């Protein structure tokens, strides 16, 4: 019975290891997250901002809601798109996500 009380005391008295491996592990996790999550997302946001700034009359675009149209007029924050025939919609540039001009010609 005395042995039961002695074992936990010996385990608690064992020397602790260095904190360096733990710090290296956290650093590696942060590096992997940055490489595979944050960096590609920033690249995608930059490309989308460049796309929205380069919009011009005649580009064929898709909105966030899935509406296909052709740009008729571009302002600083909005774009007027022709959807079908004489139907035109004024949308915010932030709502335009894709240019399908190249794929529409094929």
Secondary structure as UniProt FT lines:
FT   HELIX           2..12
FT   HELIX           20..33
FT   HELIX           34..38
FT   HELIX           39..53
FT   TURN            57..58
FT   STRAND          60..63
FT   TURN            64..65
FT   STRAND          68..74
FT   STRAND          78..84
FT   TURN            85..86
FT   STRAND          87..92
FT   HELIX           93..95
FT   STRAND          96..99
FT   HELIX           101..105
//
